[in-house]
Amino acid sequence: MNTQPKTPLSPPQAESNDARPRLESEQILRGNNTVEIEHAGQRYLLRVTRENKLILTK
């Protein structure tokens, strides 16, 4: 029985940055330091830190 060696599957192609929608944080925050986001019945808090970084918490 002569079998061909299996070739490894290629990893799925990552979505290109151009294909993803992009929002500016100002569009989401609208001048606030925190916003609530509802997702799948759960409430999350997106906030800007003193170091101007974003943190998403449940």
DSSP file (Angstrom, degrees, kcal/mol; ACC not computed):
  #  RESIDUE AA STRUCTURE BP1 BP2  ACC     N-H-->O    O-->H-N    N-H-->O    O-->H-N    TCO  KAPPA ALPHA  PHI   PSI    X-CA   Y-CA   Z-CA
    1    1 A M              0   0    0      0, 0.0     2,-0.7     0, 0.0     0, 0.0   0.000 360.0 360.0 360.0 120.9    0.0    0.0    0.0
    2    2 A N        -     0   0    0      2,-0.0     2,-0.4     0, 0.0     0, 0.0  -0.897 360.0-179.2-107.9 111.2    1.6    3.3   -1.2
    3    3 A T        -     0   0    0     -2,-0.7     3,-0.0     3,-0.0     0, 0.0  -0.874  26.3-122.4-112.4 143.8    0.2    6.3    0.6
    4    4 A Q        -     0   0    0     -2,-0.4     2,-0.1     1,-0.1     3,-0.0  -0.559  37.1-102.4 -77.0 142.8    1.2    9.9    0.0
    5    5 A P        -     0   0    0      0, 0.0     2,-0.2     0, 0.0    -1,-0.1  -0.422  41.3-110.4 -64.6 141.0    2.6   11.8    3.0
    6    6 A K        -     0   0    0     -2,-0.1     3,-0.0    -3,-0.0    -3,-0.0  -0.519  25.9-135.9 -72.9 135.6    0.0   14.1    4.4
    7    7 A T        -     0   0    0     -2,-0.2     3,-0.1     1,-0.1    -1,-0.0  -0.765  27.4-108.7 -90.3 138.1    0.7   17.8    3.9
    8    8 A P        -     0   0    0      0, 0.0     2,-0.2     0, 0.0    -1,-0.1  -0.349  36.0-107.8 -65.0 144.5    0.1   19.9    7.0
    9    9 A L        -     0   0    0      1,-0.1    -3,-0.0    -3,-0.0     0, 0.0  -0.470  32.4-116.3 -70.2 140.9   -2.9   22.2    6.8
   10   10 A S        -     0   0    0     -2,-0.2     3,-0.1     1,-0.1    -1,-0.1  -0.535  34.6-104.6 -74.0 144.5   -2.1   25.9    6.4
   11   11 A P        -     0   0    0      0, 0.0    -1,-0.1     0, 0.0     3,-0.1  -0.393  48.8 -89.5 -65.1 149.0   -3.2   28.1    9.3
   12   12 A P        -     0   0    0      0, 0.0     2,-0.2     0, 0.0    -3,-0.0  -0.298  49.1-101.8 -59.4 142.7   -6.3   30.1    8.5
   13   13 A Q        -     0   0    0     -3,-0.1     2,-0.1     1,-0.1     3,-0.1  -0.471  36.4-121.2 -67.4 130.8   -5.5   33.4    7.0
   14   14 A A        -     0   0    0     -2,-0.2     2,-0.1     1,-0.1    -1,-0.1  -0.451  34.1 -99.1 -69.9 145.1   -5.8   36.2    9.5
   15   15 A E        -     0   0    0     -2,-0.1    -1,-0.1     1,-0.1     2,-0.1  -0.441  42.9-115.1 -63.7 133.7   -8.3   38.9    8.6
   16   16 A S    >>  -     0   0    0     -2,-0.1     3,-1.1     1,-0.1     4,-0.8  -0.390  18.0-118.9 -71.1 152.3   -6.5   41.8    7.0
   17   17 A N  G >4 S+     0   0    0      1,-0.3     3,-0.5     2,-0.2    -1,-0.1   0.813 113.5  59.2 -59.8 -30.4   -6.6   45.1    8.9
   18   18 A D  G 34 S+     0   0    0      1,-0.2    -1,-0.3     3,-0.0     4,-0.1   0.769 100.2  55.9 -71.4 -24.4   -8.3   46.7    6.0
   19   19 A A  G <4 S+     0   0    0     -3,-1.1    -1,-0.2     2,-0.1    -2,-0.2   0.688  91.7  85.4 -82.2 -18.5  -11.3   44.3    6.2
   20   20 A R  S << S-     0   0    0     -4,-0.8     2,-0.1    -3,-0.5     0, 0.0  -0.633  85.5-114.1 -86.0 139.6  -12.1   45.0    9.8
   21   21 A P        -     0   0    0      0, 0.0     2,-0.4     0, 0.0    -1,-0.1  -0.432  33.0-153.7 -64.2 145.3  -14.4   47.9   10.7
   22   22 A R        -     0   0    0     -2,-0.1     2,-0.4    -4,-0.1    -5,-0.0  -0.989  13.0-174.9-128.1 132.0  -12.5   50.6   12.7
   23   23 A L        -     0   0    0     -2,-0.4     2,-0.3     3,-0.0     3,-0.0  -0.956  26.1-124.0-120.5 142.1  -14.0   53.1   15.1
   24   24 A E    >>  -     0   0    0     -2,-0.4     3,-1.3     1,-0.1     4,-1.0  -0.627  25.5-122.6 -77.2 143.9  -12.2   55.9   16.9
   25   25 A S  H 3> S+     0   0    0     -2,-0.3     4,-3.2     1,-0.3     3,-0.4   0.830 112.1  63.7 -58.6 -31.1  -12.5   55.7   20.6
   26   26 A E  H 3> S+     0   0    0      1,-0.2     4,-2.2     2,-0.2    -1,-0.3   0.832  96.8  57.5 -62.5 -30.9  -14.0   59.2   20.6
   27   27 A Q  H <4 S+     0   0    0     -3,-1.3    -1,-0.2     2,-0.2    -2,-0.2   0.850 114.9  36.8 -66.8 -33.3  -17.0   57.7   18.6
   28   28 A I  H  < S+     0   0    0     -4,-1.0    -2,-0.2    -3,-0.4    -1,-0.2   0.903 123.7  39.2 -84.1 -45.6  -17.6   55.2   21.4
   29   29 A L  H >< S-     0   0    0     -4,-3.2     3,-1.8     6,-0.1    -3,-0.2   0.800  81.5-159.8 -79.6 -30.3  -16.8   57.4   24.4
   30   30 A R  T 3< S-     0   0    0     -4,-2.2    -3,-0.1    -5,-0.3    -4,-0.1   0.881  76.4 -43.6  49.9  46.1  -18.4   60.6   23.2
   31   31 A G  T 3  S+     0   0    0      1,-0.3    -1,-0.3    -5,-0.2     2,-0.2   0.408 115.7 115.6  85.4  -3.3  -16.4   62.8   25.6
   32   32 A N    <   -     0   0    0     -3,-1.8    -1,-0.3    -6,-0.1     3,-0.1  -0.570  64.0-139.8 -94.8 161.8  -17.0   60.5   28.6
   33   33 A N  S    S+     0   0    0     -2,-0.2    15,-2.3     1,-0.2     2,-0.3   0.626  88.6  31.0 -90.8 -16.7  -14.3   58.5   30.5
   34   34 A T  E     -A   47   0A   0     13,-0.2     2,-0.3    -5,-0.2    13,-0.2  -0.991  60.7-178.7-140.6 148.0  -16.6   55.5   30.8
   35   35 A V  E     -A   46   0A   0     11,-2.2    11,-2.9    -2,-0.3     2,-0.4  -0.987  24.6-127.7-140.1 150.1  -19.3   53.8   28.8
   36   36 A E  E     -A   45   0A   0     -2,-0.3     2,-0.5     9,-0.2     9,-0.2  -0.821  21.4-162.5 -95.9 138.0  -21.5   50.7   29.5
   37   37 A I  E     -A   44   0A   0      7,-2.8     7,-3.1    -2,-0.4     2,-0.5  -0.986   6.0-151.8-122.5 126.8  -21.6   48.1   26.7
   38   38 A E  E     +A   43   0A   0     -2,-0.5     2,-0.4     5,-0.2     5,-0.2  -0.868  22.8 168.1 -99.2 127.4  -24.3   45.5   26.6
   39   39 A H  E >   -A   42   0A   0      3,-2.9     3,-2.1    -2,-0.5    -2,-0.1  -0.962  65.7 -18.2-143.7 121.8  -23.3   42.2   25.0
   40   40 A A  T 3  S-     0   0    0     -2,-0.4     3,-0.1     1,-0.3    -1,-0.1   0.863 127.0 -51.5  52.6  41.4  -25.2   38.9   25.1
   41   41 A G  T 3  S+     0   0    0      1,-0.3     2,-0.3     0, 0.0    -1,-0.3   0.496 118.0 110.6  78.6   2.2  -27.2   40.0   28.1
   42   42 A Q  E <   -A   39   0A   0     -3,-2.1    -3,-2.9     2,-0.0     2,-0.5  -0.842  62.1-134.8-110.5 148.3  -24.1   41.0   30.0
   43   43 A R  E     -A   38   0A   0     -2,-0.3     2,-0.3    -5,-0.2    -5,-0.2  -0.891  22.6-174.7-106.1 130.0  -23.1   44.5   30.9
   44   44 A Y  E     -A   37   0A   0     -7,-3.1    -7,-2.8    -2,-0.5     2,-0.5  -0.858  17.2-138.6-119.6 155.2  -19.4   45.6   30.5
   45   45 A L  E     -AB  36  57A   0     12,-3.0    12,-2.5    -2,-0.3     2,-0.5  -0.969  11.5-166.0-117.5 121.7  -17.7   48.8   31.4
   46   46 A L  E     +AB  35  56A   0    -11,-2.9   -11,-2.2    -2,-0.5     2,-0.3  -0.931  21.0 171.7-104.7 123.6  -15.2   50.4   29.0
   47   47 A R  E     -AB  34  55A   0      8,-2.6     8,-2.4    -2,-0.5     2,-0.5  -0.947  33.4-126.1-136.4 156.6  -13.1   53.1   30.7
   48   48 A V  E     - B   0  54A   0    -15,-2.3     6,-0.2    -2,-0.3     2,-0.1  -0.858  30.0-141.9 -98.5 130.0  -10.1   55.3   30.0
   49   49 A T    >   -     0   0    0      4,-3.0     3,-1.9    -2,-0.5    -1,-0.0  -0.285  29.6-100.6 -83.7 172.9   -7.3   55.1   32.6
   50   50 A R  T 3  S+     0   0    0      1,-0.3    -1,-0.1     2,-0.1    -2,-0.0   0.776 126.6  57.2 -62.6 -25.7   -5.2   58.0   33.8
   51   51 A E  T 3  S-     0   0    0      2,-0.1    -1,-0.3     1,-0.0     3,-0.1   0.299 122.3-110.2 -87.6   9.5   -2.5   56.7   31.5
   52   52 A N  S <  S+     0   0    0     -3,-1.9     2,-0.3     1,-0.2    -2,-0.1   0.830  75.0 133.8  64.7  36.1   -5.0   57.1   28.6
   53   53 A K        -     0   0    0      2,-0.0    -4,-3.0     0, 0.0     2,-0.4  -0.768  55.0-117.1-108.6 160.1   -5.4   53.3   28.1
   54   54 A L  E     -B   48   0A   0     -2,-0.3     2,-0.4    -6,-0.2    -6,-0.2  -0.805  25.8-173.1-100.7 138.7   -8.6   51.5   27.6
   55   55 A I  E     -B   47   0A   0     -8,-2.4    -8,-2.6    -2,-0.4     2,-0.5  -0.999   7.6-161.2-130.1 131.1   -9.8   48.8   30.1
   56   56 A L  E     +B   46   0A   0     -2,-0.4     2,-0.3   -10,-0.2   -10,-0.2  -0.959  19.0 174.1-111.8 120.8  -12.9   46.6   29.5
   57   57 A T  E      B   45   0A   0    -12,-2.5   -12,-3.0    -2,-0.5    -2,-0.0  -0.887 360.0 360.0-125.9 157.2  -14.3   45.0   32.6
   58   58 A K              0   0    0     -2,-0.3   -15,-0.2   -14,-0.2    -1,-0.1   0.401 360.0 360.0 -93.5 360.0  -17.4   42.9   33.4
